[in-house]
Amino acid sequence: MRILFFVYLSFSAFSQDLIEGNIKDSKGNIIPGANIYISSTKEVLYANLKGDFYIKSPSENFKISISHVGYIAKEITIKSNEKKYYEVVLEDGILLSDEIKVTSTRVKENSPFAFSNISRNFIEENNIGRDIPFLIQSTPSAYSTSDAGNGVGYTGIRIRGSDATRINVTINGIPYNDSESHGVFWVNMPDLASSSSSIQVQRGVGSSTNGGGAFGGTVSIKTGNLSEKFRINYSSSAGSFKTFKNSFEINSGLINNALNFNLRLSKITSDGYIDRAFSDLKSYYASASYYSKNTSIDFINFSGKEKTYQSWWGTPESRLSNDIVGMNQVINNNGYTDFQGENLLEAGRTFNYYTYDNETDNYQQDHYQTHINHSFSENTNLHLAFHYTFGRGYYEQYREDDNLINYYEGEEDNTTDLVRRRWLKNHFYGITYSFLKEFNNSSLNIGGALNEYDGDHFGEIVSSGSTDVFFTDPYYFSGSIKKDANIFTKYNLNISNKTELFTELQLRRYSHKSNGTDNDKSKIKIDSKNVFFNPKIGITNQLSKKFSLYGSFSVANREPIRSDFIDSNETPKHETLYDIELGKNFNYKRGALITNFFWMEYNNQLITTGEINDVGANVRTNVKKSRRYGIEISNIINTQSININSSLTLSKNYVFNFNEYLYDYGSDFSEFNTVINKYKKTDISFSPNIIVNNSIIWTFKKPFSLSFKSKFVGKQYLDNTSNSKRLIDPFLVNDLELNINLNNNFFKNLYFKFSINNVFNEMYSNNGYTFGYYGGLDYEVRENYYYPQAVRNYMLTINFKI
């Protein structure tokens, strides 16, 4: 039976020999994920997200060592005849300044925003080669997507129904979203998770950050697995669809109490679930750091190189339902050749439209960051970061019976087979800064960024059937310059010992210019600029040690992206979001219940129409009024043997007065008319009304534990018409994992994981698109395409540290 375990439980009966404790820093802040080492058994435990830990006493008297990167380790002797609860305070260490990289773009534990923190320990235990979206989809209101179907290659994340173009992503406080598309291409950073020490996911507008405004959420990634001692870490995964991941990391430890060097090399390969959707991914991460009493300097360089077979086309709905008549209609409507038609009819649900051997996407992205941090005093800190990113690559396409006159003027009007490449080459560079000053009952943080993007889009013909014709010039070219500057001020005031006021003001200015031709030879001329003012205010109240309340109001503005200008029938407008967040936190003895209500009111929101353009990106259009509101409930239970993490999101997502534009080509396809369908109130596309997450980890006999993870996502519409014939069905996916965590005199940690993903073999899709047109008003064509996800599959992972 397929059962979704979504339970809120409380436990009161425990063994009398249970030792409990909580870990904080010298300022009273929780330290989640701290290491607890039991010397007599050589066992390593970890504090939970609340900083709590639980130990079953292995003997009458024993010692534990508590440590965390950035803090001075503390050793405690536990005696059976003494107290059973310990409050541990770790003093700041020399490496703590490394956290300053993300301080200005993250929220604190008591902030009036909705957020989730993902610890290094969680990342290590769940990093089996899939991209970061699959690591963070366990947070409330989130779910991931995968073109290849198995989480390797092109992947994405949606938070509260918003895709990655509306989620602000930073790496060490440096903007990562592409400046022109706002897209986040995780495939360009293979295995970044292996070099990530923590991730914070904010929902809604959240706190001020660098880059474009957050319209669905914020993902803040901090890299660098610093270590005070020499360390080697090796991780390897192998599983279904010939998926392999290997990662090797070496860390010098702290040399002369001042220097640290770190290097990671990774390679991931997979055939993918979808036919021919292979991935060949390589990456490295290198850092050199200097630490003194008041100053730290970090040099960071990481790079990713990907080659993935294209699987953007999706699978027709008729293929998934094995509708022969429907598949033949797809063949006729789209002019498939006999070979293409045969491919569709015989492929099954793993159908891939592309069959050319080198129909691949090829891209490399190099990142360089320098972080300088200086503490003028215990309460005053300055952080500067300089960054440069160089990206270049192309995707290759085989074109059967194409005409060279479509590419170059003066060519003969005849058809030929050809291979073309569409290139993107860009440079992104700038500086980010923050100044933090703490007072007796308040703190002031002033930060911002100056960034510039310089990118070229162009295409080339690399071969054709005309052997006597050679092409050296691109058949299209456009150049873009985008400048972005922002400054923000954050002021926190402790009104009383229970109430804290948060205020933020951000001023952001951008200019975006692009000129040239697009791939269809149409002219591109973009000259967009604006100044945005984004204020935020919030308050928290600690009613008691167990209860706290918070509320915030935030405003965010966001500019149109490059494709909005190219794909839209009208000049796109900037969009504005007004976000209200109200929440209650209840901390009980062995867990926490968090409830958050949100109301997000949009003006001129750019929503997806359900269509995609010629590079697989969603086509968007402005709508005057739209709205999202709902409630997010999270519950965490931690005991000595069972950990339960659950979340439930219930929401409504509406667009008002939406106009759907369809083309009517006439009965003989010689016309070009526009048909407008008007809708008063409908659901926003790709916005499920319910999302449920649940994870149960049962340590039934050390060192063995079982994990059962469930995710339910409600129905989603492919467009904004609320038409039941154009939707993604709800799905429930369950994963089962066996974990073995060993420790001995040689290995600091030896970890095995055996995963059965989609254990009940659910046939589901979590993404798709739709389009339609008329061939005369009595002949309507509607086609839905989906991205099927992998059936039951397996993965074995081994990780060891010495």
Residue pairs with C-beta under 8 A, 6 or more apart in sequence:
2 732
2 734
2 760
2 762
4 692
4 694
4 710
4 712
4 732
4 734
5 694
5 696
5 708
5 710
6 646
6 648
6 692
6 694
6 710
7 644
7 646
7 694
8 593
8 635
8 637
8 646
9 637
9 644
10 588
10 590
10 591
10 637
11 590
11 637
11 639
11 642
14 639
14 640
15 56
15 640
17 56
17 57
17 80
18 54
18 55
18 56
18 57
18 84
18 640
19 54
19 55
19 56
19 57
19 78
19 84
19 85
19 86
20 52
20 53
20 54
20 55
20 84
20 85
20 86
21 52
21 53
21 55
21 85
21 86
21 87
21 88
22 30
22 47
22 50
22 51
22 52
22 53
22 86
22 87
22 88
23 30
23 31
23 34
23 47
23 51
23 52
23 53
23 66
23 68
23 88
23 89
23 90
24 30
24 31
24 51
24 87
24 88
24 89
24 90
25 31
25 71
25 89
25 90
25 91
25 92
26 89
26 90
26 91
26 92
29 108
29 109
30 49
30 50
30 51
30 109
31 47
31 51
31 68
31 71
31 90
32 47
32 48
32 49
32 50
32 51
32 117
32 119
33 46
33 47
33 49
33 68
33 119
33 120
33 121
33 122
33 198
34 46
34 47
34 51
34 53
34 66
34 67
34 68
34 71
34 90
35 44
35 45
35 46
35 65
35 66
35 67
35 68
36 44
36 45
36 46
36 47
36 53
36 55
36 64
36 65
36 66
37 43
37 44
37 64
37 65
37 66
37 67
38 44
38 45
38 55
38 58
38 62
38 63
38 64
39 62
39 63
39 64
39 65
40 58
40 59
40 62
40 63
41 58
42 743
42 744
42 745
43 58
43 702
43 743
44 741
44 743
44 748
44 749
45 53
45 54
45 55
46 53
46 119
46 121
47 53
48 636
48 638
48 643
49 117
49 119
49 636
50 587
50 592
50 636
50 638
52 590
52 638
54 638
54 639
54 640
55 64
55 78
55 640
56 640
57 78
57 80
60 79
60 80
61 77
61 78
61 79
61 80
62 77
62 78
63 75
63 76
63 77
63 78
64 75
64 76
64 78
65 73
65 74
65 75
65 76
66 73
66 74
66 75
66 76
66 88
66 90
67 73
67 74
67 90
68 90
69 95
69 98
69 197
69 225
69 226
69 227
69 228
70 92
70 93
70 95
70 96
70 97
70 98
70 99
70 226
71 90
71 91
71 92
71 93
71 96
72 90
72 91
72 92
72 93
73 90
74 88
74 89
74 90
74 91
76 86
76 88
78 86
93 228
94 254
94 257
94 291
94 293
95 226
95 228
95 254
95 260
95 291
97 291
97 295
97 296
97 373
97 375
98 224
98 226
98 289
98 296
98 298
99 222
100 296
100 373
100 381
100 383
100 434
100 436
101 172
101 173
101 222
101 298
101 371
101 373
101 383
101 385
102 170
102 172
102 173
102 198
102 200
102 220
102 222
103 383
103 434
103 436
103 445
104 173
104 383
104 434
104 436
104 445
104 447
104 490
105 170
105 173
105 207
105 208
105 209
105 210
105 218
105 220
105 447
106 200
106 207
106 220
107 113
107 115
107 200
107 202
107 206
107 207
110 500
110 540
110 542
110 548
110 550
111 207
111 502
111 538
111 540
111 550
112 502
112 538
112 539
112 540
112 550
112 551
112 552
112 581
112 583
113 202
113 203
113 204
113 206
113 207
113 538
113 550
113 552
113 581
114 140
114 202
114 203
114 204
114 206
114 581
114 583
114 596
114 598
114 632
115 200
115 201
115 202
115 203
115 206
116 139
116 140
116 200
116 201
116 634
117 198
117 199
117 200
118 135
118 136
118 139
118 198
118 199
118 200
118 201
119 198
120 196
120 197
120 198
120 225
122 135
123 135
123 193
123 196
123 197
123 198
123 199
124 751
124 799
125 739
125 751
125 753
126 135
127 135
127 191
127 193
127 194
127 235
128 237
128 239
128 245
128 753
128 755
128 795
128 797
129 151
129 152
129 191
129 237
129 243
129 244
129 245
129 268
129 270
129 795
130 150
130 151
130 152
130 155
131 144
131 151
131 152
131 155
131 186
131 187
131 190
131 193
132 157
132 186
132 189
132 192
132 193
132 196
132 199
132 219
132 221
133 144
133 145
133 151
133 155
133 156
133 157
133 186
134 144
134 146
134 151
134 155
135 193
135 199
136 142
136 144
136 157
136 199
136 201
136 219
137 143
137 144
137 157
137 693
137 711
138 645
138 647
138 693
138 695
138 709
138 711
139 159
139 201
139 203
139 647
139 693
140 203
140 596
140 632
140 633
140 634
140 647
140 648
140 649
140 691
140 693
141 159
141 160
141 203
141 217
141 630
141 632
141 647
141 649
141 651
141 691
142 157
142 158
142 159
142 201
142 217
142 691
143 157
143 158
143 688
143 691
143 711
143 713
143 766
144 151
144 155
144 156
144 157
144 158
144 766
145 155
145 156
145 157
145 158
145 766
145 767
145 787
146 152
146 153
146 154
146 155
146 156
146 766
146 787
146 789
147 153
147 154
147 155
147 274
147 277
147 311
147 312
147 767
147 787
148 154
148 270
148 272
148 273
148 274
148 277
148 279
148 308
148 311
149 272
149 273
149 274
149 277
149 311
149 350
149 787
149 788
149 789
149 790
150 240
150 241
150 243
150 270
150 272
150 273
150 789
150 790
150 793
152 243
152 268
152 270
152 272
152 279
152 281
153 187
153 270
153 272
153 277
153 279
153 281
153 306
153 308
153 311
154 185
154 186
154 187
154 308
154 311
154 312
154 361
155 186
155 187
156 163
156 164
156 184
156 186
156 767
157 163
157 164
157 167
157 184
157 219
158 164
158 216
158 686
159 167
159 201
159 203
159 216
159 217
160 203
160 204
160 216
160 217
160 598
160 600
160 628
160 630
160 649
160 651
160 687
161 216
161 628
161 651
161 653
161 684
161 686
161 687
161 688
162 215
162 216
162 217
163 216
163 608
163 618
163 686
164 177
164 183
164 184
165 177
165 181
165 182
165 183
165 184
165 561
165 618
166 182
166 214
166 215
166 216
166 558
167 177
167 184
167 214
167 215
167 216
167 217
167 218
167 219
168 175
168 177
168 206
168 209
168 211
168 212
168 213
168 214
168 217
168 218
168 219
169 175
169 176
169 177
169 184
169 211
169 218
169 219
169 220
169 221
170 176
170 209
170 210
170 211
170 218
170 219
170 220
170 221
171 192
171 221
171 223
171 367
171 369
172 221
172 222
172 223
172 224
172 300
172 369
172 371
172 385
173 209
173 210
173 220
173 385
173 432
173 434
174 210
174 367
174 369
174 385
174 387
174 432
175 210
175 211
175 212
175 449
175 451
175 484
176 184
176 211
176 221
177 183
177 184
177 211
177 212
178 184
178 185
179 426
179 428
179 451
179 453
179 455
179 482
179 484
180 453
180 455
180 480
180 482
180 512
180 514
180 561
180 562
181 561
181 562
181 563
181 617
182 212
182 558
182 561
183 617
185 363
186 192
187 279
187 281
187 304
187 306
187 308
187 361
187 363
188 304
188 306
188 363
188 364
188 365
188 391
189 283
189 302
189 304
189 365
190 266
190 268
190 281
190 282
190 283
190 304
190 305
190 306
191 245
191 247
191 264
191 266
191 268
191 281
191 283
192 221
192 223
192 283
192 285
192 302
192 304
194 235
194 247
194 249
194 264
194 266
194 285
195 223
195 224
195 225
195 249
195 262
195 264
195 285
195 302
196 221
196 222
196 223
197 222
197 223
197 224
197 225
197 226
198 221
198 222
199 219
199 220
199 221
199 222
200 218
200 219
200 220
201 217
201 218
201 219
201 220
202 214
202 217
202 218
202 219
202 220
203 216
203 217
203 596
203 598
203 632
204 214
204 216
204 217
204 554
204 579
204 581
204 598
204 600
205 213
205 214
205 215
205 534
205 536
205 554
205 555
205 556
205 577
205 579
206 214
206 217
206 218
206 554
207 218
207 490
207 504
207 536
208 447
208 488
208 490
208 504
208 506
208 534
208 536
209 218
209 220
210 432
210 447
210 448
210 449
210 451
210 486
211 449
211 451
211 484
212 484
212 558
212 559
213 508
213 532
213 534
213 556
213 557
213 558
213 577
214 556
215 556
215 558
215 575
215 577
215 605
223 285
223 287
223 300
223 302
224 262
224 287
224 289
224 298
224 300
225 233
225 249
225 251
225 262
226 251
226 260
226 262
226 289
227 251
227 253
227 254
227 260
228 253
228 254
229 253
229 254
230 251
230 252
230 253
231 249
231 250
231 251
231 253
231 748
231 801
231 802
232 248
232 249
232 250
232 251
232 801
232 802
233 247
233 248
233 249
233 250
233 251
233 799
233 800
233 801
234 247
234 248
234 249
234 799
234 800
235 245
235 246
235 247
235 797
235 798
235 799
236 244
236 245
236 246
236 247
236 797
236 798
236 799
237 243
237 244
237 245
237 246
237 795
237 796
237 797
237 798
238 244
238 245
238 795
238 796
239 755
239 793
239 794
239 795
239 796
240 790
240 793
240 794
240 795
241 270
241 271
241 272
241 273
241 790
241 793
242 269
242 270
242 271
243 268
243 269
243 270
243 271
243 795
244 267
244 268
244 269
244 270
245 266
245 267
245 268
246 266
246 267
246 268
247 264
247 265
247 266
247 267
248 264
248 265
248 266
249 262
249 263
249 264
249 265
250 262
250 263
250 264
251 260
251 261
251 262
252 259
252 260
252 261
252 262
253 260
254 260
254 291
255 261
257 291
258 290
258 291
258 292
259 288
259 289
259 290
259 291
260 287
260 288
260 289
260 291
261 287
261 288
261 289
262 285
262 286
262 287
262 289
263 284
263 285
263 286
264 283
264 284
264 285
264 286
265 283
265 284
266 281
266 282
266 283
266 284
267 281
267 282
267 283
268 279
268 281
268 282
269 278
269 279
269 280
269 281
270 278
270 279
271 277
271 278
272 278
272 279
272 309
272 311
273 350
273 788
273 789
273 790
273 791
273 793
274 311
274 315
274 350
274 351
274 352
274 787
274 788
275 347
275 350
275 351
275 352
276 309
276 311
276 352
276 354
276 355
277 308
277 309
277 310
277 311
277 352
278 308
278 309
279 306
279 307
279 308
279 309
280 306
280 307
280 308
281 304
281 305
281 306
281 307
281 308
282 304
282 305
282 306
283 302
283 303
283 304
283 305
284 302
284 303
285 300
285 301
285 302
286 300
286 301
286 302
287 298
287 299
287 300
287 301
288 298
288 299
289 296
289 297
289 298
289 299
290 296
290 297
290 298
294 374
294 375
294 376
295 372
295 373
295 374
295 375
296 371
296 372
296 373
297 370
297 371
297 372
297 373
298 369
298 370
298 371
299 369
299 370
300 367
300 368
300 369
300 370
300 371
301 366
301 367
301 368
301 369
302 367
303 364
303 365
303 366
303 367
304 364
304 365
305 363
305 364
306 361
306 362
306 363
306 364
307 360
307 361
307 362
308 360
308 361
309 352
309 354
309 359
309 360
309 361
310 354
310 359
310 360
310 361
310 395
311 352
311 354
311 787
312 612
312 615
312 616
313 352
313 353
313 354
313 785
314 353
314 768
314 769
314 785
314 786
314 787
315 349
315 350
315 351
315 765
315 785
315 786
315 787
315 788
316 326
316 327
316 330
316 344
316 351
316 783
316 784
316 785
317 323
317 326
317 783
317 784
317 785
317 786
318 325
318 326
318 327
318 329
318 330
319 327
319 330
319 344
319 347
319 348
319 349
319 351
320 349
320 765
320 786
320 788
324 345
327 344
327 345
328 341
330 336
330 344
330 783
331 340
331 341
331 344
333 781
333 783
336 344
337 400
339 355
340 353
340 355
343 351
343 353
343 355
344 351
344 353
349 763
349 788
350 788
356 397
356 398
358 396
358 398
358 419
359 396
359 397
359 398
360 395
360 396
361 393
361 394
361 395
362 393
362 394
362 395
362 396
363 391
363 392
363 393
363 394
363 424
364 391
364 392
364 393
365 389
365 390
365 391
366 389
366 390
366 391
367 387
367 388
367 389
368 387
368 388
368 389
369 385
369 386
369 387
370 385
370 386
370 387
371 383
371 384
371 385
372 383
372 384
372 385
373 381
373 382
373 383
373 384
374 381
374 382
374 383
375 381
376 382
379 437
379 438
379 439
380 436
380 437
380 438
381 435
381 436
381 437
382 433
382 434
382 435
382 436
383 433
383 434
383 435
383 436
384 431
384 432
384 433
385 431
385 432
385 433
386 430
386 431
387 428
387 429
387 430
387 431
387 432
388 427
388 428
388 429
389 426
389 427
389 428
389 429
390 426
390 427
391 424
391 425
391 426
391 427
391 428
392 423
392 424
392 425
392 426
393 423
393 424
393 425
394 421
394 422
394 423
394 424
395 421
395 422
395 615
396 419
396 420
396 421
396 462
397 419
397 420
397 421
397 422
398 417
398 418
398 419
399 417
399 418
399 419
399 420
400 417
401 415
401 416
401 417
402 415
402 416
402 417
402 418
403 413
403 414
403 415
403 416
404 411
404 412
404 414
404 416
404 418
404 461
404 464
404 466
404 469
405 411
405 412
405 413
406 521
407 420
407 459
407 461
407 471
407 475
408 471
408 475
411 469
416 464
416 465
416 466
417 464
417 465
418 461
418 463
418 464
418 465
419 461
419 462
419 463
419 464
420 459
420 460
420 461
420 462
420 475
421 459
421 460
421 462
422 457
422 458
422 459
422 519
422 615
423 456
423 457
423 458
423 459
423 460
423 474
424 455
424 456
424 457
425 455
425 456
425 458
426 453
426 454
426 455
426 456
427 453
427 454
427 455
428 451
428 452
428 453
428 454
429 451
429 452
430 449
430 450
430 451
430 452
430 484
431 449
431 450
431 451
432 447
432 448
432 449
433 447
433 448
433 449
434 445
434 446
434 447
434 448
435 445
435 446
435 447
436 443
436 444
436 445
437 443
437 444
437 445
441 493
441 494
442 491
442 492
442 493
442 494
443 490
443 491
443 492
444 489
444 490
444 491
445 489
445 490
445 491
446 487
446 488
446 489
446 490
447 487
447 488
447 490
448 485
448 486
448 487
448 488
449 484
449 485
449 486
450 484
450 485
451 483
451 484
451 485
452 481
452 482
452 483
452 484
453 480
453 481
453 482
453 483
453 484
454 479
454 480
454 481
455 479
455 480
455 482
456 477
456 478
456 479
456 480
457 476
457 477
457 478
457 479
457 480
457 516
457 518
458 474
458 476
458 477
458 478
459 474
459 475
459 476
459 477
459 519
460 471
460 474
460 475
461 471
461 475
464 471
475 519
475 521
476 516
476 517
476 518
476 519
476 520
476 521
477 516
477 517
478 514
478 515
478 516
478 517
478 518
478 524
479 514
479 515
479 516
480 512
480 513
480 514
480 526
480 562
481 511
481 512
481 513
481 514
482 510
482 511
482 512
482 513
483 510
483 511
484 508
484 509
484 510
485 508
485 509
485 510
486 506
486 507
486 508
486 509
487 506
487 507
488 504
488 505
488 506
488 507
489 504
489 505
489 506
490 502
490 503
490 504
491 502
491 503
491 504
492 500
492 501
492 502
492 503
493 500
493 501
493 503
494 500
495 501
498 541
498 542
498 543
499 539
499 540
499 541
499 542
500 539
500 540
501 537
501 538
501 539
502 536
502 537
502 538
502 539
502 540
502 552
503 535
503 536
503 537
503 538
504 534
504 535
504 536
504 537
504 554
505 533
505 534
505 535
505 536
506 532
506 533
506 534
506 535
506 536
507 531
507 532
507 533
507 534
508 531
508 532
508 534
508 557
509 529
509 530
509 531
509 532
510 528
510 529
510 530
510 559
511 528
511 529
512 526
512 527
512 528
512 529
512 559
512 562
513 526
513 527
513 528
514 524
514 525
514 526
514 562
514 565
515 524
515 525
515 526
516 523
516 524
517 523
517 524
518 524
518 566
519 614
522 566
524 565
524 566
526 562
526 565
528 559
528 560
528 565
530 557
530 559
530 574
532 557
532 558
532 574
533 555
533 557
534 554
534 555
534 556
534 557
535 554
535 555
536 552
536 553
536 554
536 555
537 552
537 553
537 554
538 550
538 551
538 552
538 553
538 554
538 581
539 550
539 551
539 552
540 548
540 549
540 550
541 548
541 549
541 550
542 548
543 549
545 587
546 586
546 587
546 588
547 584
547 585
547 586
547 587
548 584
548 585
549 583
549 584
549 585
550 581
550 582
550 583
550 584
550 585
551 580
551 581
551 582
551 583
552 579
552 580
552 581
553 578
553 579
553 580
554 577
554 578
554 579
554 581
555 576
555 577
555 578
555 579
556 576
556 577
556 579
557 574
557 575
557 576
557 577
558 574
558 575
558 576
558 577
558 606
559 574
560 572
560 573
560 574
560 606
563 613
563 617
563 619
563 620
564 572
564 606
564 620
565 571
565 572
566 613
567 613
567 619
567 620
568 619
568 620
568 621
569 661
570 621
570 622
572 606
572 620
572 621
572 622
573 604
573 622
574 604
575 602
575 603
575 604
575 605
575 606
575 622
576 602
576 603
576 604
577 600
577 601
577 602
577 603
577 605
578 600
578 601
578 602
578 603
579 598
579 599
579 600
579 601
580 598
580 599
580 600
581 596
581 597
581 598
582 596
582 597
582 598
583 594
583 595
583 596
583 597
584 594
584 595
585 592
585 593
585 594
585 595
586 592
586 593
586 594
586 595
590 637
590 638
590 639
591 635
591 636
591 637
591 638
591 644
592 634
592 635
592 636
593 633
593 634
593 635
594 632
594 633
594 634
594 635
595 631
595 632
595 633
595 634
596 631
596 632
596 633
596 634
597 629
597 630
597 631
597 632
598 628
598 629
598 630
598 631
598 632
599 627
599 628
599 629
600 627
600 628
600 629
601 627
602 623
602 625
602 626
602 627
602 628
603 624
603 625
604 622
604 623
604 624
605 622
605 623
605 626
605 655
606 620
606 621
606 622
607 620
607 621
607 623
607 626
607 655
607 684
607 685
607 720
608 618
608 619
608 620
608 685
608 686
608 719
608 720
609 618
609 619
609 620
609 621
609 660
609 685
609 719
609 720
610 619
610 685
610 717
610 718
610 719
610 720
610 726
610 769
610 770
610 771
611 618
611 619
611 719
611 769
611 770
611 771
612 618
612 619
612 769
613 619
618 769
623 655
623 656
623 657
623 658
623 720
624 656
624 657
625 655
625 656
625 657
626 653
626 654
626 655
626 656
626 684
627 652
627 653
627 654
627 656
628 651
628 652
628 653
628 654
628 684
628 687
629 651
629 652
630 649
630 650
630 651
630 652
631 649
631 650
631 651
632 647
632 648
632 649
633 647
633 648
633 649
634 645
634 646
634 647
634 648
635 644
635 645
635 646
635 647
636 643
636 644
636 645
636 646
637 643
637 644
637 645
640 699
641 698
641 699
641 700
642 696
642 697
642 698
642 699
643 695
643 696
643 697
644 694
644 695
644 696
644 697
645 693
645 694
645 695
646 692
646 693
646 694
646 695
647 691
647 692
647 693
647 694
648 690
648 691
648 692
649 690
649 691
649 692
650 689
650 690
651 687
651 688
651 689
651 690
652 689
653 683
653 684
653 687
653 689
654 681
654 682
654 683
654 684
655 679
655 681
655 682
655 683
655 684
655 720
656 680
656 681
657 678
657 679
657 680
658 678
658 679
658 682
658 720
658 721
659 676
659 677
659 678
659 679
660 676
660 677
660 678
660 679
660 719
660 720
660 721
661 674
661 675
661 676
662 674
662 675
662 676
662 677
662 772
662 773
662 774
663 672
663 673
663 674
663 675
663 773
663 774
664 671
664 673
664 674
664 675
664 773
664 774
664 775
664 776
664 777
665 671
665 672
665 673
665 773
665 774
665 775
666 673
666 775
666 776
667 775
667 776
667 778
667 779
669 775
673 774
675 774
675 777
677 721
679 720
679 721
679 722
682 717
682 720
682 721
682 722
683 689
683 717
683 720
683 722
684 717
684 720
685 716
685 717
685 718
685 719
685 720
686 716
686 717
686 718
686 728
686 767
687 716
687 717
688 713
688 714
688 715
688 716
688 730
689 714
689 715
690 712
690 713
690 714
691 711
691 712
691 713
691 714
692 710
692 711
692 712
693 709
693 710
693 711
694 709
694 710
694 711
695 707
695 708
695 709
695 710
696 707
696 708
696 709
697 705
697 706
697 707
697 739
698 705
698 706
698 707
699 705
700 706
702 741
703 740
703 741
703 742
703 743
704 738
704 739
704 740
705 738
705 739
705 741
706 736
706 737
706 738
706 739
707 735
707 736
707 737
707 738
707 739
708 734
708 735
708 736
708 737
709 734
709 735
709 736
709 737
710 732
710 733
710 734
710 735
711 732
711 733
711 734
712 730
712 731
712 732
712 733
713 730
713 731
713 766
714 730
715 727
715 728
715 729
715 730
716 727
716 728
717 723
717 726
717 727
717 728
718 726
718 727
718 728
718 768
718 769
718 770
718 784
719 726
719 770
725 782
725 784
726 770
726 782
726 784
728 765
728 766
728 767
728 768
728 786
729 764
729 765
731 762
731 764
731 765
731 766
732 762
733 758
733 762
733 764
733 789
734 758
734 759
734 760
734 762
735 755
735 756
735 757
735 758
735 759
736 755
736 756
736 759
737 753
737 754
737 755
737 756
738 753
738 754
739 751
739 752
739 753
740 751
740 752
740 753
741 749
741 750
741 751
742 749
742 750
742 751
742 752
743 749
743 750
744 750
746 802
747 800
747 801
747 802
748 801
748 802
749 799
749 800
749 801
750 798
750 799
750 800
750 801
751 797
751 798
751 799
751 800
752 796
752 797
752 798
752 799
753 795
753 796
753 797
753 798
753 799
754 794
754 795
754 796
754 797
755 794
755 795
755 796
755 797
756 792
756 793
756 794
757 790
757 792
757 793
757 794
757 795
758 789
758 790
758 791
758 792
758 793
759 792
760 792
761 791
761 792
762 791
763 788
763 791
764 788
764 789
765 786
765 787
765 788
765 789
766 787
766 789
767 786
767 787
768 784
768 785
768 786
768 787
769 784
769 785
770 782
770 783
770 784
770 785
771 782
771 783
772 780
772 781
772 782
772 783
773 780
773 781
774 780
774 781
775 781
